[in-house]
Amino acid sequence: MGDTDGGAYEGFTAEERAAMKEHAKEMKAASRRGSRADKAAEAERDVLAKIAEMPDSDRVMAERVHALVAANAPGLAPKLWYGMPAYALDGKVVCFFQSAEKFKARYATLGFSDLAKLDEGTMWPAAFALTEVTAEAEAQIAELLKRAVG
């Protein structure tokens, strides 16, 4: 399998491989947990611990996104997804926060899965670049979250 510029396919990046390994660990840990309440509490602790590990700029944004999800989409349950804070409905991820550091990107990302009800005609955004969570961004995120679970 080659890439489009004629070079050899080099496979997944180290960051992508690390994310896949994190996902395998998450799945294994989830299968070992006890009751539904225990699973939910431990999943939230895992998300908060992952947020706490982030560099300051990502951490501040992830904390705000976490609070906005709790306030505007309380039916979504926190969970780790490929090592990223994510929020799920009936176990299926609806949205996630990807720190800039995770894939050495220049901005963090707030992404939505196809379960999010953000549809607008035949084309709509499903991921948003974040460099700072300002009051204006908070209002936009809150509206997106409400629509996503709407």
Residue pairs with C-beta under 8 A, 6 or more apart in sequence:
1 9
2 8
2 9
3 9
12 20
13 103
15 102
15 103
15 104
16 103
18 83
19 82
19 83
19 84
19 102
20 82
22 80
22 82
22 83
23 81
23 82
23 83
26 46
26 79
26 80
26 81
26 82
26 83
29 42
29 46
30 39
30 43
30 79
33 39
33 42
40 77
43 77
43 78
43 79
43 80
44 77
44 78
46 78
46 79
46 80
47 66
47 78
47 79
47 80
47 85
47 86
48 66
48 78
50 80
50 83
50 84
50 85
51 59
51 62
51 63
51 66
51 85
52 59
53 59
54 62
54 99
54 101
55 99
55 101
57 100
57 132
58 99
58 100
58 101
58 108
60 133
61 97
61 108
61 130
61 132
61 133
62 85
62 97
62 99
62 108
64 133
64 138
65 85
65 97
65 110
65 133
65 141
66 78
66 85
66 97
68 138
68 141
68 142
68 145
69 76
69 78
69 87
69 95
69 145
71 142
72 141
72 142
72 145
72 146
73 87
73 94
73 145
73 146
73 148
73 149
75 89
75 149
76 87
76 88
76 89
76 94
76 95
76 145
76 149
77 87
77 88
77 89
77 91
78 85
78 86
78 87
78 88
79 86
79 87
79 88
79 91
79 93
80 86
81 88
81 93
81 96
83 102
84 96
84 97
84 98
84 99
84 102
85 96
85 97
86 93
86 95
86 96
86 97
87 93
87 94
87 95
87 96
88 94
89 115
89 149
92 113
92 115
93 113
93 115
94 112
94 113
94 115
94 116
94 148
94 149
95 110
95 111
95 112
95 113
95 116
95 145
95 148
96 110
96 111
96 113
97 108
97 109
97 110
97 111
98 105
98 108
98 109
98 110
98 111
99 108
100 106
100 107
100 108
107 129
107 130
107 131
108 129
108 130
108 131
109 127
109 128
109 129
109 130
110 127
110 128
110 130
110 141
110 144
111 126
111 127
111 128
112 118
112 126
112 127
112 144
112 148
113 126
114 126
115 148
116 126
116 144
116 147
116 148
116 149
117 147
117 148
117 149
117 150
118 124
118 125
118 126
118 144
118 147
118 148
128 140
128 144
130 137
133 141
